[in-house]
Amino acid sequence: MKYYQLSNTQYHVSAIGMGCMRIANKSVEEVEELIDTALDCGINFFDHADIYGGGKSEEVFGEVLAKRPELREKMIIQSKCGIVPGKRYDFSKDYIINAVNGTLDRLHTDHLDLLLLHRPDALCDYEEVADAFNTLNKEGKVCQFGVSNHTAGQVRLLQMYANQSIVANQLQFSIVHSGMVDSGLHMNMTEDFAVDKDGGVLDFCRFNEIMIQAWSPLQASWSEGTFIDNPHYPQLNEELAKLSEKYHVTKAAIAVAWILRHPAHMQVISGTTSPIHLREMCEATNIQLTRQEWYNLYLASGKTLP
Ligand SMILES: NC(=O)c1ccc[n+]([C@@H]2O[C@H](COP(=O)([O-])OP(=O)(O)OC[C@H]3O[C@@H](n4cnc5c(N)ncnc54)[C@H](OP(=O)(O)O)[C@@H]3O)[C@@H](O)[C@H]2O)c1
């Protein structure tokens, strides 16, 4: 496993983190096995959100911690809040504080290592958010703060008011969902790939040493599911299979290695609930794709280059 220093913090986070969005319907024993596998592979980072499975994901994870509290000190635990299912977004102070209290109860822990604001709230009052961060920080309930799905401008605004550094931005990124690099590569061109939809968030995060956490590393989109073995992506799967044979790892590991090859040192948040898949994916940290292999995968996913 590789580790990255989370800038301005004491945390060394594993390059692959275990995402907990899909564990809600798993038994305590299944989640325990997944956690043990993750720790055995060197994964020390666990990503939650209050809304995953309507709170059930945190609950079942928390049951493992209640049974084996000694595991907590081996973990860097992150959760997210701010999405109100069926209603939309709420970054008000009370909402954030109540959400964190709920998460801490469900996880059976007294603190979160990181708290992210899940998705931008158009009605966000940044002073109020800063107030919530201060309260949570002073009470020892949250150590570090970050965001998810935020543009460069939104992070700058929040940073203007917050007393704590914004240390992470969790963004969707994969070979197929690669908008963050598309616009830079197509700079000065007129095709759709040139359109900057995120305010140059990739360069902004690198300038400001904000860790990018890549979510859904294997998903084409919500509706299509994974691109691995997906008949809609024949060329990409051919290229993945070629490299999987060369490096003796799975196609999924090659897809993860593609993200890790980017010099921004992005952390990959994996969503598998299979201990076997998780172990296979961690092989990605032993691979360094060549430049040509990286570009071949990019082109095989249906993109062009100027
Ligand atoms: N910030 C946000 O807005 C946001 C949004 C979505 C997700 N997330 C975070 O990102 C994490 C990852 O998202 P995700 O679950 O969509 O990511 P993912 O890792 O791209 O997808 C995981 C899914 O792909 C399947 N899969 C198919 N073939 C696989 C293979 N060979 N190896 C591994 N998995 C394979 C998995 O099935 P198996 O379980 O059978 O392996 C699982 O259903 C989530 O858990 C969550 O923590 C954040």
Ligand as a Chemical Component Dictionary entry (heavy atoms), coordinates in Angstrom:
data_LIG
# 
_chem_comp.id                   LIG 
_chem_comp.type                 NON-POLYMER 
_chem_comp.pdbx_formal_charge   0 
_chem_comp.three_letter_code    LIG 
# 
loop_
_chem_comp_atom.comp_id 
_chem_comp_atom.atom_id 
_chem_comp_atom.alt_atom_id 
_chem_comp_atom.type_symbol 
_chem_comp_atom.charge 
_chem_comp_atom.model_Cartn_x 
_chem_comp_atom.model_Cartn_y 
_chem_comp_atom.model_Cartn_z 
_chem_comp_atom.pdbx_ordinal 
LIG N1  N1  N 0  -19.025 12.162 -2.597  1  
LIG C1  C1  C 0  -19.969 11.629 -3.323  2  
LIG O1  O1  O 0  -20.860 12.306 -3.839  3  
LIG C2  C2  C 0  -19.951 10.134 -3.543  4  
LIG C3  C3  C 0  -20.850 9.543  -4.439  5  
LIG C4  C4  C 0  -20.785 8.169  -4.608  6  
LIG C5  C5  C 0  -19.864 7.404  -3.893  7  
LIG N2  N2  N 1  -19.026 7.996  -3.007  8  
LIG C6  C6  C 0  -18.026 7.216  -2.223  9  
LIG O2  O2  O 0  -17.222 6.514  -3.115  10 
LIG C7  C7  C 0  -17.234 5.118  -2.802  11 
LIG C8  C8  C 0  -17.076 4.340  -4.048  12 
LIG O3  O3  O 0  -18.195 4.527  -4.921  13 
LIG P1  P1  P 0  -18.742 3.330  -5.785  14 
LIG O4  O4  O 0  -19.186 2.232  -4.903  15 
LIG O5  O5  O -1 -19.681 3.853  -6.774  16 
LIG O6  O6  O 0  -17.361 2.902  -6.480  17 
LIG P2  P2  P 0  -16.770 1.785  -7.381  18 
LIG O7  O7  O 0  -15.638 1.184  -6.640  19 
LIG O8  O8  O 0  -16.492 2.422  -8.697  20 
LIG O9  O9  O 0  -17.918 0.723  -7.608  21 
LIG C9  C9  C 0  -18.153 -0.365 -6.756  22 
LIG C10 C10 C 0  -19.143 -1.267 -7.434  23 
LIG O10 O10 O 0  -18.509 -1.842 -8.581  24 
LIG C11 C11 C 0  -18.692 -3.245 -8.515  25 
LIG N3  N3  N 0  -17.632 -3.998 -9.208  26 
LIG C12 C12 C 0  -17.820 -4.662 -10.363 27 
LIG N4  N4  N 0  -16.698 -5.304 -10.736 28 
LIG C13 C13 C 0  -15.781 -5.062 -9.791  29 
LIG C14 C14 C 0  -14.435 -5.483 -9.626  30 
LIG N5  N5  N 0  -13.827 -6.277 -10.502 31 
LIG N6  N6  N 0  -13.745 -5.030 -8.569  32 
LIG C15 C15 C 0  -14.364 -4.224 -7.684  33 
LIG N7  N7  N 0  -15.652 -3.807 -7.779  34 
LIG C16 C16 C 0  -16.370 -4.223 -8.829  35 
LIG C17 C17 C 0  -18.743 -3.552 -7.028  36 
LIG O11 O11 O 0  -19.356 -4.803 -6.832  37 
LIG P3  P3  P 0  -18.826 -5.788 -5.667  38 
LIG O12 O12 O 0  -19.240 -5.171 -4.381  39 
LIG O13 O13 O 0  -19.522 -7.076 -5.950  40 
LIG O14 O14 O 0  -17.350 -5.893 -5.800  41 
LIG C18 C18 C 0  -19.580 -2.402 -6.539  42 
LIG O15 O15 O 0  -20.957 -2.646 -6.745  43 
LIG C19 C19 C 0  -18.556 4.915  -2.054  44 
LIG O16 O16 O 0  -18.540 3.791  -1.207  45 
LIG C20 C20 C 0  -18.649 6.202  -1.273  46 
LIG O17 O17 O 0  -17.853 6.073  -0.110  47 
LIG C21 C21 C 0  -19.055 9.353  -2.836  48 
# 
loop_
_chem_comp_bond.comp_id 
_chem_comp_bond.atom_id_1 
_chem_comp_bond.atom_id_2 
_chem_comp_bond.value_order 
_chem_comp_bond.pdbx_ordinal 
LIG N1  C1  SING 1  
LIG C1  O1  DOUB 2  
LIG C1  C2  SING 3  
LIG C2  C3  SING 4  
LIG C2  C21 DOUB 5  
LIG C3  C4  DOUB 6  
LIG C4  C5  SING 7  
LIG C5  N2  DOUB 8  
LIG N2  C6  SING 9  
LIG N2  C21 SING 10 
LIG C6  O2  SING 11 
LIG C6  C20 SING 12 
LIG O2  C7  SING 13 
LIG C7  C8  SING 14 
LIG C7  C19 SING 15 
LIG C8  O3  SING 16 
LIG O3  P1  SING 17 
LIG P1  O4  DOUB 18 
LIG P1  O5  SING 19 
LIG P1  O6  SING 20 
LIG O6  P2  SING 21 
LIG P2  O7  DOUB 22 
LIG P2  O8  SING 23 
LIG P2  O9  SING 24 
LIG O9  C9  SING 25 
LIG C9  C10 SING 26 
LIG C10 O10 SING 27 
LIG C10 C18 SING 28 
LIG O10 C11 SING 29 
LIG C11 N3  SING 30 
LIG C11 C17 SING 31 
LIG N3  C12 SING 32 
LIG N3  C16 SING 33 
LIG C12 N4  DOUB 34 
LIG N4  C13 SING 35 
LIG C13 C14 SING 36 
LIG C13 C16 DOUB 37 
LIG C14 N5  SING 38 
LIG C14 N6  DOUB 39 
LIG N6  C15 SING 40 
LIG C15 N7  DOUB 41 
LIG N7  C16 SING 42 
LIG C17 O11 SING 43 
LIG C17 C18 SING 44 
LIG O11 P3  SING 45 
LIG P3  O12 DOUB 46 
LIG P3  O13 SING 47 
LIG P3  O14 SING 48 
LIG C18 O15 SING 49 
LIG C19 O16 SING 50 
LIG C19 C20 SING 51 
LIG C20 O17 SING 52 
# 
